[in-house]
Amino acid sequence: MRLRNRLFPVIGLALSIMAAPYLAGQFTHWLLSLTDPPVTWHLWSDYARVMHQAGYAAYAWRIRLAGGLGFGIPLLVILACVVTLIRAFRAHRALRATLRFEPLTTVSAAFRHGVVLARGIATDHSVLVVAPNARRALQGTLVPTLRRAPGPWLLVGTPEVIAAAASQTRGRPVVRVAPFGHGHRWNPFAAAWTENGLHLPVLESLAERWFPVTDPRQRLLTSHARQAFVALVRAIDDVLRHGGEVVIPAPGDLQRFIEPLSRDSRRSYLDHLIAAPGISEATRQALQPWCALDDKAFARVSEALRGGLGLFSRPLADAATRGNDLAGIDLTKAVVLFELPADMQRQARPLVDAFIAWWRHATRDVSHRRLILDGLDHLGHLPVLLDGDLPYLATTRRLSNLRTVYGRDFPALLQRFPCVVMQTVPDQTTAEAEQAALEAYVSVHEPHRHPPTRPATTRDLCELKADHQLVLILPHSIPRLCRIPTMRYRPATLPEPPDGDAMPFPRSLAGLLASLMAACSAKAPETPVTPSVTAYDSNRRCDISSGIEGQPAFIGACLGPHRFRLPVNLFEGQAGQDDDPRRLDLVLLWPELTPVPQGVDYHDSTDMFLSSVRITVMHLSRISDEAYPGRLGRSMEAFDSQKDHPEYNLDLRIKGDPVYGLTPYYADFRRLVSYYERRYGFASQETLHASKPDGHHDWYIATGETGFPLTFIRCNVKSVPDGVKLVNGRIVDNPEDRRRSSCLHLFLLPKYKAIVEIDYNRAVMFDWKRIEQKIISIMEDGELK
């Protein structure tokens, strides 16, 4: 700050003190209407001494008022000058250099772990280093810290950073994970795989990390992408087990099965996958919500999956995730180096986040562990940084870059770092952006301070020398200036682990993928096929031109051997039936249960989307007439490997009193927690996840006179908010809670040997009977006899 900005308050302070007695005398002269005595410095004090005498008692209040005004006004000026001086000197402290620096030997003390900064600053915290120069960050922060770090640590960085860090391992075992090179192999799906089946909570947690919600507007798309991700992994695992291959599904397997979804025949491809041999009934149900999406949403979910798994189309990345070489290594005593080329850091974000979460869980009982991230702004949005308690050491090229990467989670990220180190900036524009980011950092940690503290000005950042840095550590909001410690080091060359046997693409998956591609590429027969009610060919195309002459608002459709004439705006996308003659995708709007208006996309309106009732009618041509009545019952039966799992076994649920004519079977969280404690331990992440309502469902069942279930509804547990409100009989968004509770509603249409799947908000579950009756009415009224 300039000298005049401090000099003027000092002058004002002195003048105010000097002028106060004279100003009091002047007010005394005016209020007492004096004419003879001149105004002097002691005029007010003379009258103040005699105002208690009888002759002056009537004027005492005027004398007091004169003193209050005469001394009160200068006092306000004095306070303003003092505040101005405090602000001036506090801002100037940022440029006051620290003469003594932290010696390297003290970092090894038990109470000091972290960046070598300055004497008197505790560094056993998470530290964010803003360093435009990567080599200076290596010499001044990473290398000195790693040399003295006592506990296990994980470093994610480029090959240059890995080579520098390898020189500081001091004989400890080193684990090198290199998805784009030669290193130890690691399969992210290994944590969810068991001999008896996949552990779904772990797989769902992995999906949450693979597809984080970075934009609230994409919450629904992200939810569908997670569900599809889990369902496809389950499908691949089913095929491997059916083929007798005891192999953990790999991300490369998932990428190969997702790649065909970029074609126009993606719906047909997914339908053939659902019908493939070996796919369990539970997996088919898990895939159905994806199939029930309209074409626009289906394509967007497919693209999201392809984008999240495109990394594994590279042969090196595929090979590096097809094994699990870390299974027999004690990570509590090892140094783990996760190597990423600079141009692949952003694309590898899901793999990095999943690996950090896995390493954090593997070293949960070890103290003094540390996570080091080089180039945080290049790694993309890492949810693991927002929900963990690890001490972090992270570097970033710009603090302002993290605002772009993390968006609305930027304040939460800054909250994780009680210490920020700022190094030099190249130009004025960058300095202004960094100053704004620093002010945001202080406001996050001091939300109640008004006005907010300015830790450093643009000029401070521009004048920062190349060998100096500003260290800001809470609870102090003023940074300290100190030199950047340097250390000489010789980059080490890590020995490459011996290559294990290459794991080829599993034979059963290769055969299934080839059959799916062949089925989707098969051309429809050129000669027309005459419809027959007695004999039905599942490969036959429905003649959509029959029976609609002169009716432009209607279009023909087929459901197995049955033919219908239905309103065109009743279909998803308002384009009629898809290529599959065994399936109808329809949409109604609640509460009227009428089709979407012609030419209107219900995705464009939030209220219309929330009111949509999405319907899929499937003809069950592949099961016998005798097995058809028990179709819903099999949907609720647990597999042998799931008999003791309270989520899938109806007998392990809590039966409640009838609700809306349905018998509820609530999730038993006591049994869920007990199950996970027995299987994974008391303090495991799986057990903690089991106690949360997200990811669990309540069941509602209606049974007929024959004893077979007629209706099965699966909804989010009742402790999860609806996310919507009913206002005047209509659904509106509830901004107070962005979570959504939905229901998957199944019932049978015996007349057409079909099953109906309905997806809607849980807030309208009470209207389930009228929804079923409306669908039956639509089918019967539209059938061509």
C-alpha positions, -999 to +999 in steps of 0.1 A: +000+000+000+013+035-008+027+058+019+000+084+015-027+058+023-011+054+057+000+090+062-034+107+058-051+086+086-022+095+109-025+132+102-063+130+107-058+112+140-034+139+153-056+169+142-087+153+157-070+150+191-058+186+190-090+201+177-114+184+202-110+210+231-112+239+208-143+225+191-160+220+225-153+256+233-168+267+201-200+248+207-201+263+242-198+298+228-227+291+204-251+273+228-246+299+256-249+328+232-217+344+245-204+376+230-176+389+252-151+361+260-132+348+229-131+311+220-100+295+237-088+259+242-099+259+278-133+277+275-154+246+278-134+233+308-139+266+326-176+264+323-176+226+331-160+233+365-187+259+376-219+244+360-229+229+393-232+264+410-266+279+414-261+306+389-251+282+361-274+253+369-300+263+343-273+261+316-257+228+327-274+208+300-261+231+273-226+229+287-228+190+286-242+191+251-214+213+239-188+189+254-205+159+238-205+175+204-170+189+207-154+157+218-178+132+201-172+144+165-134+141+168-138+108+185-157+094+154-129+108+132-103+091+154-121+057+152-123+060+114-086+068+112-077+038+135-098+014+113-081+027+082-046+023+097-054-013+108-065-023+074-035-006+058-010-023+081-028-057+078-026-056+041+010-046+042+020-075+064+017-098+034+049-083+020+069-085+052+095-111+047+103-139+071+140-139+078+144-174+091+133-205+072+123-240+081+153-263+082+147-297+066+157-316+097+126-304+117+102-319+092+109-353+105+096-344+140+064-362+151+044-330+151+055-317+117+046-333+084+041-315+051+055-288+029+087-271+040+074-235+043+084-211+071+093-212+107+064-210+131+038-223+106+023-256+114+021-278+082+004-309+094-026-300+073-037-303+037-018-279+016-026-265-019+004-251-038-003-228-067+028-231-088+029-222-125+064-237-127+062-275-123+099-279-116+099-252-089+070-270-073+090-302-073+121-286-058+102-264-033+073-286-021+070-322-033+106-334-030+113-319+005+080-332+018+084-368+005+119-370+018+106-367+054+071-382+051+070-411+076+038-429+066+025-445+034+017-421+006+001-421-028+014-398-055-005-392-087+016-373-113+033-372-147+064-394-154+087-364-145+071-361-111+072-399-105+109-400-113+116-371-088+094-388-061+111-422-066+144-407-055+129-400-020+115-435-012+145-444+010+144-481+004+107-485+011+087-509-012+075-490-043+043-499-062+040-483-096+006-482-113+008-470-149-024-474-170-005-462-201+027-480-195+042-510-177+034-513-140+014-532-115-021-540-128-052-530-109-088-538-117-113-514-102-141-540-103-121-564-081-133-548-049-169-557-058-163-592-070-168-623-049-171-660-057-208-659-049-216-628-069-210-591-072-212-569-041-237-543-054-231-515-028-195-514-038-204-515-075-229-487-070-203-466-051-179-471-080-206-459-104-211-428-083-174-420-086-173-428-123-203-405-130-203-377-105-230-350-105-211-319-116-241-301-129-275-301-111-293-300-144-277-333-154-287-351-122-313-373-139-289-382-168-262-390-144-285-413-123-295-432-154-259-435-165-249-450-131-278-474-132-269-486-167-232-489-157-240-512-128-265-532-149-240-538-177-213-550-152-238-574-138-246-587-172-210-593-181-204-611-148-235-633-154-222-643-188-187-651-174-202-672-146-226-689-171-196-698-193-176-713-164-149-686-165-138-675-130-127-641-142-133-606-127-151-583-152-127-557-165-134-521-177-122-531-211-150-557-213-175-531-205-161-507-231-164-534-258-200-540-250-208-503-248-191-493-281-220-508-303-244-484-285-232-456-309-251-473-338-287-468-349-296-503-338-286-497-302-321-506-289-322-539-307-286-545-295-297-540-259-328-561-263-307-590-276-284-586-247-312-589-222-324-620-239-289-636-240-284-670-223-269-667-188-284-633-180-301-636-146-336-623-140-323-597-116-299-583-142-328-582-168-348-561-143-318-538-137-315-532-175-352-525-180-352-489-167-326-480-193-346-497-220-377-478-209-361-444-217-372-426-248-349-424-278-334-390-269-326-400-233-315-435-243-289-419-267-277-395-241-271-422-215-253-443-241-230-414-250-223-408-213-213-444-209-191-444-240-174-412-228-167-425-193-152-458-206-135-446-238-101-447-220-101-485-221-103-487-259-065-482-256-047-515-255-023-505-227-051-492-205-071-523-211-042-546-202-033-526-171-068-531-157-072-568-165-053-581-135-050-574-098-012-574-089-018-554-058-038-581-040-008-595-021+010-562-014+009-545+021+001-510+011+005-497+047+042-499+043+045-491+006+049-460-016+023-460-044+031-441-076+003-436-100+018-425-133-002-406-160+010-389-191+003-352-192-021-355-221-041-382-205-048-368-171-083-355-177-094-386-196-082-409-168-102-390-141-127-419-133-098-444-129-078-420-107-108-412-084-116-449-080-080-458-072-077-431-046-109-442-029-096-478-029-062-469-016-078-447+011-099-477+023-068-501+022-048-477+044-076-466+067-059-479+099-026-462+092-016-428+106+005-401+088-006-413+054-007-386+027-021-381-008-001-361-032-017-348-064+003-330-090-017-308-115-050-309-097-065-286-123-056-311-150-071-342-133-107-330-136-134-332-110-124-357-083-153-365-059-129-383-036-114-350-025-148-338-012-158-368+010-126-379+026-104-371+056-070-376+041-043-350+044-036-337+009-007-321-008-019-308-042-004-286-068-023-266-094-011-242-121-038-217-112-061-214-083-087-198-105-086-229-128-101-250-100-133-228-101-138-239-137-131-276-130-152-280-098-180-255-105-204-254-076-181-277-056-153-251-057-161-238-021-162-274-008-128-281-023-113-249-008-127-260+026-104-291+025-072-270+024-064-249+055-032-238+039-026-223+004+008-214-010+009-188-039+039-185-061+046-159-089+020-150-116+030-142-152+008-112-160-018-087-147-048-106-160-038-138-142-031-118-110-066-104-110-081-138-114-059-152-087-068-124-063-105-131-068-099-168-061-079-160-030-107-138-017-131-166-024-108-189-004-109-165+026-146-160+024-152-198+025-132-202+057-144-169+073-181-167+061-191-143+090-164-117+085-178-084+070-162-069+050-142-099+038-105-098+043-084-092+012-054-115+017-033-099-011-037-073-038-031-077-075+000-056-071+013-079-044+010-109-067+026-092-096+056-080-076+062-114-061+097-126-069+103-159-086+121-173-056+094-162-031+060-174-022+030-162-001+019-187+026-017-184+038-026-207+067-057-205+088-069-191+111-047-162+100-062-145+069-030-125+061-003-144+042+034-144+050+062-139+026+090-164+025+115-179+001+108-211-017+130-239-003+150-257-029+166-291-029+188-309-053+178-344-063+186-369-090+155-384-107+154-422-101+145-448-127+120-473-113+125-510-123+096-522-143+078-552-127+079-584-147+051-587-171+026-613-162+007-635-186-015-614-208-052-619-201-071-622-233-107-611-238-128-639-222-140-664-247-176-664-235-178-626-238-163-627-273-189-652-284-217-632-270-205-600-285-202-616-319-237-630-317-251-596-307-234-578-335-246-604-360-282-602-347-282-564-349-267-563-384-291-589-399-313-573-425-351-577-424-366-601-450-374-583-483-406-603-488-436-593-467-447-617-440-484-624-436-495-618-400-509-648-383-526-649-349-520-686-344-483-686-353-460-657-343-426-651-356-406-628-333-384-616-362-414-604-382-418-566-387-452-552-378-472-538-408-477-503-395-496-491-426-526-514-421-559-501-407-550-464-405-562-451-438-578-417-433-567-415-397-536-393-396-536-391-358-533-429-354-506-454-363-504-491-364-484-512-339-478-548-329-474-567-297-465-602-306-493-616-327-517-588-316-522-557-338-533-523-326-542-488-338-529-462-313-525-424-313-491-414-326-485-390-298-490-418-273-456-432-283-422-421-269-408-395-294-442-395-312-427-415-340-446-448-336-432-482-327-395-491-328-381-520-348-390-546-321-426-559-327-426-573-292-423-539-274-444-508-270-429-476-254-457-452-244-460-420-223-489-406-204-492-374-184-506-375-148-532-367-135-553-368-167-534-399-180-536-385-215-509-386-242-484-358-246-498-330-269-489-335-305-455-320-314-445-314-278-414-329-262-421-335-225-384-332-217-385-295-224-408-287-194-398-296-159-434-299-147-444-320-177-414-343-173-421-348-136-457-356-145-448-382-171-457-418-167-433-438-189-447-472-199-431-502-216-453-532-227-433-563-235-447-595-251-432-625-233-429-648-263-400-669-249-417-683-219-444-710-218-481-703-210-477-724-179-448-703-166-464-669-175-486-665-144-456-668-121-435-642-140-438-615-113-431-640-085-398-649-101-389-612-101-391-611-064-372-644-057-337-642-045-309-663-060-292-689-039-263-665-034-287-638-022-308-658+002-293-641+033-293-606+017-321-585+033-324-564+001-334-593-021-351-618+002-388-610+007-388-630+040-361-607+055-381-575+049-406-559+073-442-565+064-464-535+071-501-527+071-518-523+037-511-491+019-533-480-011-545-516-014-509-530-015-490-550+011-457-532+019-425-549+026-401-523+040-363-525+039-350-537+073-319-515+079-311-533+111-307-565+092-289-548+063-263-534+087-259-567+105-255-585+071-227-561+060-210-562+094-208-600+092-195-599+057-173-568+055-166-557+090-180-532+115-161-501+102-161-508+065-174-484+039-199-510+028-214-511+063-216-474+065-233-473+031-258-499+041-272-476+069-280-448+044-314-448+028-300-440-007-298-471-029-324-492-009-360-498-019-394-507-003-416-533-020-454-532-025-472-563-037-508-571-047-517-608-049-546-624-068-569-652-058-546-678-074-518-668-050-496-653-078-485-617-075-505-594-099-487-561-091-452-555-079-440-519-072-405-511-061-399-475-047-371-457-029-374-461+008-399-438+025-371-419+043-359-404+010-379-373+001-401-373-029-384-342-044-418-330-057-450-316-043-487-320-052-502-285-056-538-284-067-537-320-078-506-315-100-469-323-096-445-294-092-408-293-084-397-290-048-366-268-047-360-276-011-347-311-019-332-320-052-334-357-046-360-377-065-379-407-053-393-429-081-411-462-085-408-491-109-443-506-113-448-541-128-480-559-136-492-585-161-515-583-191-527-619-194-549-612-224-518-603-245-493-625-225-474-593-217-457-576-188-460-539-183-432-518-167-441-483-155-418-456-142-432-426-123-426-404-093-433-419-059-457-391-051-483-406-074-480-442-063-514-439-046-529-437-081-514-471-092-547-488-097-561-461-120-528-462-140-532-499-146-568-496-156-559-468-181-532-489-197-556-519-200-582-496-215-557-482-241-547-517-252-582-530-254-597-499-272-568-498-297-567-535-306-577-545-342-600-575-340 
